[in-house]
Amino acid sequence: MEVTRRLMEASKDKLASLENRLAGILKPIQPRQEFVRGLRTKIQITTQPVIVRRFTRRQFLFLLIAGIISTTVLLAMGVRALFSLLTALGIIQQADRQLRNQRKIASHRP
């Protein structure tokens, strides 16, 4: 614990002496007004993150059309998968047989 305290005091002393030397060497300057204005406009322009920006009409239409097409494809694939599953289970064929039998019975009645 004592060693840590000594190290911290030594580093503080070194830091203080470095700050004193830099204060003597470095002089404050006044920046040109053109530089300040240019920097201010750059900062104001880039304050809005890219994620927040609005879509253009063309981008919005592209996303809308892509969404509609992908939804249609997903629905078609889902219907096809359901149809394949029911066919594999024999439910559709059984319903088809029942419908044919009902038609035969209905056609034989006078």
N, C-alpha and C positions, 0 to 999 in steps of 0.2 A: 504494500500500500504506500509506503514511504517512497519507494523507487518510482512509482507511477506519478506521485505528486511532484517529485523532483524533475522528472522528464517533462511534465506539463509546464512547470515554471520555466525550465530552460528553453522549451520551444516557444513559450510566450515572450521570453526575453529576446530570442532571435527574431521572432516576428516583429516585435516592437522596433528593434534596431533596423530591420529591413524597411519597415514603413517610414522611419525617420530619414533614412538615406534616400528612399524614393521621393519623399516629400521635398527634399532639397534638390534633387535632380530634375524631376518632372515639374513642369510649369503648366498651369491651366491655360487653355486657349479658348478663343471665342470662334465657334464654327461659322462658316459663311451662311448667309440666309438662303442662298440657292440650295445648298446641301441640306439644310434643315427642311425646307419646303419639299424637296424631292423625296427625302426620307419619309416625311409625314404622309405624302400621297401614296408611296409604296406600302406603308403600313396600313393605311386606310383601305387600300384596294384588296390587300390579302387578308383582311380580318375575317372574311367569311370563309369557313371551311368548304372544301370541294364537295363534301357529302351533302351539304345543305343547299347547294345551288339548285335552281329550278331546271327542269327539263325543257328543251325547246319543243316546239310543236311536232317537228319531225321525229325527234327521239320518243316523244310520248306516243305518237301513232305507231311507231315501230314496236314499242313495248306492248301496246294494246293488241296489235295484230299477232305478235308472237305469243302473247298470252292466250288469245282466243284459239289459235291453231294448236298450241300445246294442250289446252284443255280438251279440245275436240279429239285429238289423237289419244289422250289418256282415257276419255270416255269410250271411244271405239275399242281400245284395247281391253278395257274392263268388261264391256259387253261381250266381246269375243271370248275372253277368258271364262266368263260366267256360262256362256253357251257351251263351250268345250267341257267345262266341269259337269254341267247337267247332262250332256251327251254321254260323257264317260260313265256317269252314274246310271244311265238308262232312263232317266225321268222323261226326257223329251220323246223317246221312242215309245215308252209306255203310254204317254198322253196321246201320241199319234195313233196308236192301236185302238185306244178307247174311242177316239173320235171316229175312226173308220167303222168300228162296230156299231156306234150309234147311228151312223149314216146308213149302214146296211139294214139295221132294224127299222129305221124310218122309211126306207125305200120299199120294204116288204109289206108295210101296212097299207091297207086299201083306203 
